[in-house]
Amino acid sequence: MKFLRQTLESFRFAWQALRSNLLRTTLSLLGVTVGIFSIIAVFTIVDSLEKNIKDSLSGIGDRVVYVQKWPWIFGGEYQWWKYFQRPEPSMAEFKFLSERMETAEAVVAMDFKGNVTVEQGSNSMKALVQGVSIDYNKISDVPVEDGRYFSQQEMDASRNIVIIGAEVAEKVFGMVSPVGKTIKIGGSKFTVIGVQEKKGASLVNFGGNPDTKCLIPIGAFARMYHAINPSIDIAIKAYPQDEGLQNLEGEIRGLMRARRSLKPAQDDNFAINRLDAAAQAISSLFAVLTLAGWVIGSFSILVGGFGIANIMFVSVKERTNIIGIQKSLGAKNYVILFQFLFEAIMLSLVGGGVGVLLVYLLSFMSLGSLDIILSVGNIILGLGVSSIIGVVSGIMPAISAARMDPVVAIRSK
C-alpha cells in the first residue's frame, strides 16, 4: 500500500513538473511526435494499400490458376526471347482442358478488349468488354443486381447478350432499367440481360473495374475480335480439398504438354500463374516500404530521445535541492527514480500520442480509392515505442537523481 501511494505521488510530481515548464515540454516532445508520426503513418498507409490490393485480388476468387503465355513473375535464367516464341492459349486448348480436367471445379475461357464504345441512343461511353464462358461466375464474383446471369443455351449459341456494370447502366441508360433493352457494343447490337451491383472505386482492379465492364459470351467476343488476335486466357479453379493446388497444377501441366506435343526434355511453353504468387510479390514490396518507414522514423525518434534525455538532466539539475529535502525526509531512492522516470515516459507518451492523433486525422483525408484505416495494432505500436523511448531517455537522469547524497543536494543552488 505504501509502495502504491509513493508511486502515485511520483506520478503527481512528474505531472506538476511537466505543467510548470510547458514551453520546454512542448519543444522536447516534437522529436518524438515527428518520429512516431512518420513510422505509424507509413505503417498505416502500407497496411491500407495491402488490404485494398488483397481485397481486389480476393474478388477474383481463390484456388484459381491462369494458363497464359507470359508468367506474372520472371525468375531464373530463362532467356527472354523464348517467351516470344510461345504460342498463345487457344479456344481449342480451352475445350481440350474443359473436357479432360478431373481435378478442376471450373474451366473458363476469357478475353478482353478495352476502350470499346458502348452506346444507346445519344448516350455513349468507353468500356471494357470481356468475353467469358459459362463458368466465369464460379471463379469471379458476378453479383447481378438486376436481371440474370447467362444460360448454357445462350453460351452454346454465342448470342449477342450482355451483362453490364453499374456505371455503364447509369451513363448509358440513366434512371431506366436496361434489362431487356438493346445496346451497341463496338457497333454490334446486344441485348442487356443483367446489371452488376455497384462496386465502387478500387486501387487495383485485376481484370478491370466491374462497374465499367461489359460481360458477353466468349463466342460473341470471338466473332467480333478474334479475327485480329485469336488468343484467350484460361482460368481454372480447383476443388476445396486440393490444398496447395498441387494436383490441379500437375494435371494442367500434363494435359498442356500432351496437347502441345512437348518432349520430356523440352521446357513448358506456357505459364501457370497463381494469384498468391502476385500477393507474395506485393507483400515483399510492402516489407521494403515498412523497413523504410522504420528507418525514416528512427532518425526523428533518436533526436527526440536525446532531446528528452537532455531535458531530464536539466530537470535533475534544477530540482537538486528539492531532491535533497525529499531524501532527508525519508524518500527512498526508488521514489526519486520513479519521479524522473515517469516524467520522461509521460513526456514521450504525450509526443507519441500527438503523432498517433495526427495519423488519425490523416485517415479522414480523401486519397481517391484508397481508404486509410488506423488500426488498433498501429496505435498500440506507436504508444509502445513512445514508452520505450521514454524509459531509455529517462533512465540515466533518473538514476543520477536517485543516487544523490541528500546533504550535498540540499546545499546545492
C-alpha positions as CSV (number, residue, x, y, z in Angstrom):
1,M,0.0,0.0,0.0
2,K,2.8,2.3,0.9
3,F,4.6,1.5,-2.4
4,L,1.4,2.3,-4.4
5,R,1.0,5.6,-2.5
6,Q,4.6,6.6,-3.2
7,T,4.2,5.6,-6.9
8,L,1.1,7.8,-7.3
9,E,3.0,10.6,-5.6
10,S,5.8,10.2,-8.1
11,F,3.2,10.5,-10.9
12,R,1.9,13.7,-9.3
13,F,5.4,15.2,-9.1
14,A,6.1,14.3,-12.7
15,W,2.8,15.8,-13.9
16,Q,3.5,19.0,-12.0
17,A,7.0,19.3,-13.4
18,L,5.7,18.9,-17.0
19,R,2.9,21.5,-16.4
20,S,5.3,24.1,-14.9
21,N,7.6,24.0,-18.0
22,L,5.1,23.9,-20.9
23,L,7.4,25.5,-23.5
24,R,10.2,23.2,-22.7
25,T,7.9,20.2,-22.6
26,T,6.4,21.1,-26.0
27,L,9.8,21.6,-27.7
28,S,11.2,18.3,-26.2
29,L,8.3,16.2,-27.4
30,L,8.4,17.4,-31.0
31,G,11.1,14.9,-32.0
32,V,9.1,12.0,-30.6
33,T,5.9,13.3,-32.3
34,V,7.6,13.6,-35.7
35,G,9.2,10.1,-35.3
36,I,6.0,8.3,-34.2
37,F,4.0,10.1,-36.9
38,S,6.5,9.0,-39.6
39,I,6.5,5.4,-38.5
40,I,2.8,5.0,-37.8
41,A,1.8,7.0,-41.0
42,V,4.0,4.7,-43.2
43,F,2.6,1.6,-41.4
44,T,-1.0,2.7,-41.8
45,I,-0.7,3.6,-45.4
46,V,1.2,0.4,-46.2
47,D,-1.5,-1.7,-44.3
48,S,-4.3,0.2,-46.1
49,L,-2.6,-0.4,-49.5
50,E,-2.0,-4.0,-48.8
51,K,-5.6,-4.5,-47.6
52,N,-7.0,-2.7,-50.7
53,I,-5.0,-4.8,-53.1
54,K,-5.7,-8.1,-51.4
55,D,-9.4,-7.3,-51.3
56,S,-9.2,-6.6,-55.0
57,L,-7.4,-9.9,-55.7
58,S,-9.8,-11.9,-53.5
59,G,-12.7,-10.6,-55.6
60,I,-11.5,-12.7,-58.5
61,G,-11.8,-15.8,-56.4
62,D,-9.4,-18.1,-54.6
63,R,-8.0,-21.5,-55.7
64,V,-7.7,-20.2,-59.3
65,V,-4.8,-20.6,-61.6
66,Y,-4.4,-19.0,-65.1
67,V,-2.9,-20.7,-68.1
68,Q,-1.2,-18.0,-70.2
69,K,1.7,-17.3,-72.5
70,W,3.6,-15.0,-70.1
71,P,4.4,-15.6,-66.4
72,W,3.5,-12.9,-63.9
73,I,6.9,-13.2,-62.2
74,F,10.1,-13.9,-64.1
75,G,12.7,-16.0,-62.3
76,G,15.8,-18.0,-63.0
77,E,18.0,-17.6,-66.1
78,Y,15.3,-18.4,-68.7
79,Q,16.1,-16.4,-71.9
80,W,13.5,-13.7,-72.5
81,W,13.3,-14.4,-76.3
82,K,12.0,-17.8,-75.7
83,Y,8.8,-16.3,-74.2
84,F,8.1,-14.6,-77.5
85,Q,8.2,-18.0,-79.3
86,R,5.5,-19.4,-77.1
87,P,2.1,-20.0,-78.7
88,E,-0.9,-18.2,-77.2
89,P,-3.6,-20.3,-75.4
90,S,-6.4,-21.0,-77.8
91,M,-10.1,-21.9,-77.7
92,A,-9.2,-25.4,-78.9
93,E,-7.0,-25.8,-75.8
94,F,-9.7,-24.5,-73.6
95,K,-12.1,-27.1,-74.9
96,F,-9.4,-29.8,-74.6
97,L,-8.9,-28.9,-70.9
98,S,-12.6,-28.5,-70.1
99,E,-13.3,-31.9,-71.4
100,R,-10.4,-33.7,-69.7
101,M,-9.7,-31.9,-66.4
102,E,-10.7,-34.1,-63.4
103,T,-9.3,-32.0,-60.5
104,A,-11.0,-28.8,-61.7
105,E,-14.2,-27.3,-60.3
106,A,-14.4,-24.9,-63.3
107,V,-12.5,-24.2,-66.5
108,V,-13.1,-20.8,-68.0
109,A,-12.1,-19.1,-71.2
110,M,-11.9,-15.3,-71.3
111,D,-10.6,-12.4,-73.3
112,F,-10.6,-8.6,-73.0
113,K,-10.9,-5.6,-75.3
114,G,-10.5,-2.2,-73.7
115,N,-11.7,1.3,-74.8
116,V,-14.7,0.0,-76.7
117,T,-17.5,2.4,-77.4
118,V,-20.8,1.4,-75.8
119,E,-23.8,3.4,-76.8
120,Q,-27.6,3.6,-76.6
121,G,-29.3,6.4,-78.5
122,S,-27.4,9.6,-77.9
123,N,-25.6,8.3,-74.8
124,S,-22.2,6.6,-75.0
125,M,-19.1,5.8,-73.1
126,K,-15.9,3.9,-73.3
127,A,-15.9,0.5,-71.5
128,L,-14.0,-2.8,-71.1
129,V,-15.6,-5.7,-73.0
130,Q,-14.8,-9.1,-71.6
131,G,-15.8,-12.4,-73.3
132,V,-16.3,-15.2,-70.9
133,S,-17.5,-18.8,-70.9
134,I,-20.4,-20.1,-68.8
135,D,-18.5,-20.9,-65.6
136,Y,-17.0,-17.4,-65.2
137,N,-19.2,-16.7,-62.2
138,K,-17.5,-19.7,-60.4
139,I,-14.1,-18.1,-60.5
140,S,-15.1,-14.5,-60.1
141,D,-17.8,-12.7,-58.2
142,V,-20.6,-11.6,-60.5
143,P,-23.3,-10.1,-58.3
144,V,-26.2,-9.4,-60.7
145,E,-28.4,-6.8,-59.1
146,D,-31.0,-6.5,-61.9
147,G,-31.7,-9.3,-64.3
148,R,-29.9,-12.6,-64.5
149,Y,-26.7,-14.5,-65.5
150,F,-26.0,-16.3,-68.8
151,S,-27.6,-19.6,-69.5
152,Q,-25.8,-22.6,-71.1
153,Q,-28.0,-22.5,-74.2
154,E,-27.1,-18.8,-74.7
155,M,-23.4,-19.6,-74.4
156,D,-23.6,-22.5,-76.8
157,A,-25.4,-20.3,-79.3
158,S,-22.9,-17.4,-78.8
159,R,-25.9,-15.0,-78.6
160,N,-25.4,-11.2,-78.5
161,I,-26.4,-10.7,-74.9
162,V,-24.5,-8.7,-72.3
163,I,-24.3,-8.2,-68.5
164,I,-23.2,-4.5,-67.9
165,G,-21.6,-2.8,-65.0
166,A,-23.5,-0.3,-62.8
167,E,-21.6,2.7,-64.2
168,V,-22.4,1.6,-67.8
169,A,-26.1,1.4,-66.8
170,E,-26.1,4.8,-65.2
171,K,-24.3,6.6,-68.0
172,V,-26.0,4.9,-71.0
173,F,-29.5,4.3,-69.7
174,G,-29.8,6.8,-66.9
175,M,-32.6,6.0,-64.4
176,V,-34.3,3.5,-66.7
177,S,-33.8,-0.2,-66.1
178,P,-31.7,-1.5,-69.0
179,V,-32.7,-5.2,-68.7
180,G,-34.3,-6.3,-72.0
181,K,-33.2,-3.3,-73.9
182,T,-30.7,-3.1,-76.8
183,I,-27.2,-1.6,-76.5
184,K,-24.5,-1.2,-79.1
185,I,-21.0,-2.5,-78.3
186,G,-18.4,-1.7,-80.9
187,G,-21.1,-1.2,-83.4
188,S,-22.9,-4.6,-82.8
189,K,-26.3,-4.8,-81.1
190,F,-26.5,-6.7,-77.8
191,T,-29.5,-7.3,-75.5
192,V,-28.9,-6.5,-71.8
193,I,-29.9,-9.4,-69.6
194,G,-28.3,-8.2,-66.3
195,V,-26.7,-5.3,-64.4
196,Q,-24.0,-5.9,-61.8
197,E,-24.1,-4.4,-58.3
198,K,-22.0,-1.2,-58.0
199,K,-18.6,-2.0,-56.6
200,G,-17.1,1.5,-56.4
201,A,-13.6,2.7,-57.0
202,S,-10.7,0.4,-56.1
203,L,-7.0,1.0,-56.1
204,V,-6.4,-2.2,-58.0
205,N,-8.9,-3.8,-60.3
206,F,-7.4,-7.0,-61.5
207,G,-9.3,-7.8,-64.7
208,G,-10.9,-4.4,-64.9
209,N,-13.4,-2.4,-62.9
210,P,-16.7,-4.3,-62.9
211,D,-18.6,-1.0,-62.8
212,T,-17.3,-0.1,-66.3
213,K,-17.3,-3.6,-67.7
214,C,-19.5,-5.5,-70.2
215,L,-19.6,-9.3,-70.0
216,I,-20.5,-11.1,-73.2
217,P,-20.3,-14.8,-74.3
218,I,-16.8,-15.8,-75.4
219,G,-18.3,-16.9,-78.8
220,A,-19.8,-13.5,-79.5
221,F,-16.5,-11.9,-78.5
222,A,-14.6,-14.2,-80.9
223,R,-16.8,-13.2,-83.8
224,M,-16.0,-9.5,-83.1
225,Y,-12.3,-9.6,-82.3
226,H,-10.6,-12.9,-82.7
227,A,-10.0,-12.4,-86.4
228,I,-7.3,-10.0,-85.3
229,N,-5.9,-11.7,-82.3
230,P,-7.3,-15.3,-81.7
231,S,-5.9,-15.8,-78.2
232,I,-7.5,-16.2,-74.8
233,D,-6.7,-16.6,-71.1
234,I,-7.7,-19.9,-69.5
235,A,-8.7,-19.8,-65.8
236,I,-9.1,-23.0,-63.8
237,K,-10.5,-23.4,-60.3
238,A,-9.5,-26.2,-58.0
239,Y,-11.8,-28.1,-55.7
240,P,-11.6,-27.1,-52.0
241,Q,-9.8,-30.3,-51.0
242,D,-6.9,-29.6,-53.3
243,E,-4.7,-27.8,-50.7
244,G,-1.8,-26.0,-52.3
245,L,-3.2,-26.6,-55.8
246,Q,-0.5,-29.3,-56.5
247,N,-3.0,-31.7,-58.0
248,L,-4.6,-29.1,-60.2
249,E,-1.3,-27.7,-61.5
250,G,0.1,-31.1,-62.1
251,E,-2.8,-32.2,-64.2
252,I,-2.8,-28.9,-66.1
253,R,0.9,-29.2,-66.9
254,G,0.5,-32.8,-68.0
255,L,-2.5,-32.1,-70.3
256,M,-1.0,-28.9,-71.8
257,R,2.3,-30.7,-72.6
258,A,0.4,-33.6,-74.2
259,R,-1.7,-31.1,-76.2
260,R,1.3,-29.2,-77.5
261,S,3.3,-32.4,-78.1
262,L,6.2,-31.4,-75.9
263,K,9.0,-34.0,-75.4
264,P,10.2,-34.8,-71.8
265,A,13.4,-32.8,-72.3
266,Q,11.6,-29.7,-73.5
267,D,10.6,-26.8,-71.2
268,D,7.0,-25.8,-70.8
269,N,5.9,-23.3,-73.5
270,F,3.1,-21.9,-71.3
271,A,2.8,-20.3,-67.9
272,I,0.7,-21.4,-64.9
273,N,0.1,-18.2,-62.9
274,R,-1.4,-18.0,-59.4
275,L,-2.8,-15.1,-57.5
276,D,-0.9,-16.0,-54.4
277,A,2.4,-15.5,-56.3
278,A,1.3,-12.0,-57.1
279,A,0.3,-11.5,-53.5
280,Q,3.7,-12.7,-52.3
281,A,5.4,-10.2,-54.6
282,I,3.2,-7.4,-53.2
283,S,4.0,-8.5,-49.6
284,S,7.7,-8.3,-50.4
285,L,7.3,-4.8,-51.7
286,F,5.3,-3.7,-48.7
287,A,8.0,-5.2,-46.4
288,V,10.6,-2.9,-48.0
289,L,8.2,0.1,-47.5
290,T,7.7,-0.8,-43.9
291,L,11.5,-1.0,-43.4
292,A,11.8,2.4,-45.0
293,G,9.2,3.7,-42.5
294,W,11.3,2.4,-39.6
295,V,14.5,4.0,-40.9
296,I,12.9,7.4,-41.6
297,G,11.1,7.5,-38.2
298,S,14.1,6.2,-36.2
299,F,16.2,9.3,-37.0
300,S,13.4,11.5,-35.7
301,I,12.9,9.3,-32.6
302,L,16.6,9.3,-32.0
303,V,16.7,13.1,-32.0
304,G,13.6,13.2,-29.8
305,G,15.1,10.7,-27.4
306,F,18.3,12.8,-27.0
307,G,16.1,15.9,-26.5
308,I,14.1,14.2,-23.7
309,A,17.3,12.9,-22.0
310,N,18.8,16.4,-22.2
311,I,15.7,18.0,-20.7
312,M,15.6,15.4,-17.9
313,F,19.2,16.1,-17.0
314,V,18.3,19.8,-16.8
315,S,15.3,19.0,-14.6
316,V,17.5,17.0,-12.3
317,K,19.9,19.9,-12.0
318,E,17.1,22.4,-11.4
319,R,15.5,20.2,-8.7
320,T,18.6,19.0,-6.9
321,N,17.8,21.0,-3.7
322,I,14.2,19.5,-3.7
323,I,15.6,16.0,-4.2
324,G,17.9,16.5,-1.2
325,I,14.9,17.7,1.0
326,Q,12.8,14.7,-0.1
327,K,15.5,12.2,0.7
328,S,16.2,13.9,4.1
329,L,12.5,13.4,4.9
330,G,12.8,9.7,4.2
331,A,12.0,9.4,0.5
332,K,13.5,6.1,-0.9
333,N,15.8,6.0,-3.9
334,Y,13.2,4.3,-6.0
335,V,10.7,7.1,-5.3
336,I,13.1,9.7,-6.7
337,L,13.9,7.3,-9.6
338,F,10.2,6.9,-10.4
339,Q,9.6,10.6,-10.3
340,F,12.0,11.4,-13.1
341,L,11.4,8.1,-15.0
342,F,7.6,8.7,-15.0
343,E,8.3,12.3,-16.2
344,A,10.3,11.1,-19.1
345,I,7.8,8.4,-20.0
346,M,4.8,10.8,-19.8
347,L,6.7,13.3,-21.9
348,S,7.4,10.7,-24.6
349,L,3.9,9.3,-24.4
350,V,2.4,12.7,-25.0
351,G,4.6,13.2,-28.0
352,G,3.7,9.7,-29.3
353,G,0.0,10.3,-28.7
354,V,0.1,13.5,-30.7
355,G,1.9,11.7,-33.5
356,V,-0.8,8.9,-33.5
357,L,-3.5,11.6,-33.4
358,L,-2.0,13.3,-36.5
359,V,-2.2,9.9,-38.3
360,Y,-5.8,9.5,-37.2
361,L,-6.6,12.9,-38.7
362,L,-4.8,11.9,-41.9
363,S,-7.2,9.0,-42.2
364,F,-10.0,11.5,-42.9
365,M,-8.2,12.8,-46.0
366,S,-9.6,11.7,-49.3
367,L,-7.0,9.8,-51.3
368,G,-9.2,8.7,-54.2
369,S,-10.0,5.0,-54.0
370,L,-7.6,4.4,-51.1
371,D,-9.3,4.2,-47.6
372,I,-6.7,4.9,-44.9
373,I,-7.6,3.0,-41.7
374,L,-5.6,3.4,-38.5
375,S,-5.6,0.0,-36.8
376,V,-5.6,-0.7,-33.1
377,G,-2.3,-2.6,-33.6
378,N,-0.6,0.5,-35.0
379,I,-2.0,2.7,-32.2
380,I,-0.6,0.2,-29.6
381,L,2.7,0.1,-31.5
382,G,3.0,3.9,-31.6
383,L,2.3,4.3,-27.8
384,G,4.6,1.3,-27.0
385,V,7.5,2.7,-28.9
386,S,6.9,6.0,-27.2
387,S,7.0,4.4,-23.8
388,I,10.3,2.6,-24.6
389,I,11.8,5.8,-25.8
390,G,10.7,7.5,-22.5
391,V,12.3,4.7,-20.5
392,V,15.6,4.7,-22.4
393,S,15.8,8.5,-22.4
394,G,14.9,9.0,-18.7
395,I,16.7,6.1,-17.0
396,M,20.1,7.7,-16.7
397,P,18.9,11.1,-15.4
398,A,16.6,9.2,-13.0
399,I,19.4,7.0,-11.7
400,S,21.7,10.1,-11.2
401,A,18.9,11.8,-9.2
402,A,18.2,8.7,-7.1
403,R,21.9,8.3,-6.2
404,M,22.4,11.9,-4.9
405,D,23.6,12.4,-1.4
406,P,20.9,14.3,0.5
407,V,23.3,16.6,2.3
408,V,25.2,17.6,-0.9
409,A,21.9,18.0,-2.7
410,I,20.4,20.3,0.0
411,R,23.5,22.5,-0.1
412,S,23.4,22.9,-3.9
413,K,22.0,26.1,-5.5
